[in-house]
């Protein structure tokens, strides 16, 4: 049986199901928070700040994760 195609001739690829989309969302958010929070922590150690960089890094990471998630999930 032939694969379903869109009018422009490209194969019709269905979007992710519910659990796959949920795990992807969790992955984007956690990886952003962990990565940017880690960079903020290193900045704290370097500049000898009282965990200000960690907080800012985690907030930036959450925002970046949400941005990437919205960009990836939008049609």
C-alpha positions as CSV (number, residue, x, y, z in Angstrom):
1,X,0.0,0.0,0.0
2,X,1.3,3.4,-0.9
3,X,2.2,6.0,1.7
4,X,-0.3,8.8,2.0
5,X,1.0,12.0,0.4
6,X,0.1,15.6,0.7
7,X,-1.0,17.6,-2.4
8,X,2.6,18.8,-2.9
9,X,3.9,15.2,-3.2
10,X,5.6,15.0,0.2
11,X,4.8,12.1,2.5
12,X,2.2,12.9,5.1
13,X,3.9,12.5,8.5
14,X,1.6,12.4,11.5
15,X,2.5,14.5,14.5
16,X,3.7,13.0,17.8
17,X,1.1,11.2,19.9
18,X,0.3,12.4,23.4
19,X,2.9,10.6,25.5
20,X,5.7,11.4,23.0
21,X,4.8,15.1,23.0
22,X,4.7,15.1,26.8
23,X,8.1,13.5,27.2
24,X,9.5,15.8,24.5
25,X,8.1,18.8,26.5
26,X,9.6,17.6,29.7
27,X,13.0,17.0,28.1
28,X,13.1,20.5,26.6
29,X,12.2,22.1,29.9
30,X,14.5,20.0,32.1
31,X,17.5,20.2,29.8
32,X,17.1,24.0,29.5
33,X,16.9,24.5,33.3
34,X,19.8,22.1,34.0
35,X,22.1,23.5,31.3
36,X,21.5,27.2,31.9
37,X,21.3,26.7,35.7
38,X,24.7,24.9,35.5
39,X,26.2,27.8,33.6
40,X,24.8,30.2,36.1
41,X,26.3,28.2,38.9
42,X,29.7,28.3,37.3
43,X,29.3,32.1,36.9
44,X,28.5,32.2,40.6
45,X,31.7,30.3,41.5
46,X,33.7,32.5,39.1
47,X,32.4,35.9,40.4
48,X,31.8,34.7,44.0
49,X,28.1,35.7,43.9
50,X,25.5,34.3,46.4
51,X,23.6,32.0,44.0
52,X,22.3,34.9,41.9
53,X,23.7,33.4,38.6
54,X,22.1,30.0,39.5
55,X,18.6,31.6,39.8
56,X,19.0,33.7,36.7
57,X,20.4,30.7,34.8
58,X,17.4,28.5,35.8
59,X,14.9,31.2,34.8
60,X,16.6,31.8,31.4
61,X,16.7,28.0,30.9
62,X,13.0,27.6,31.6
63,X,12.2,30.5,29.2
64,X,14.5,29.0,26.5
65,X,13.0,25.5,27.0
66,X,9.5,26.9,26.6
67,X,10.5,28.9,23.5
68,X,12.0,25.8,21.9
69,X,9.0,23.8,22.8
70,X,6.6,26.2,21.3
71,X,8.7,26.6,18.2
72,X,9.0,22.8,17.8
73,X,5.3,22.0,18.5
74,X,3.7,24.7,16.3
75,X,2.6,23.6,12.9
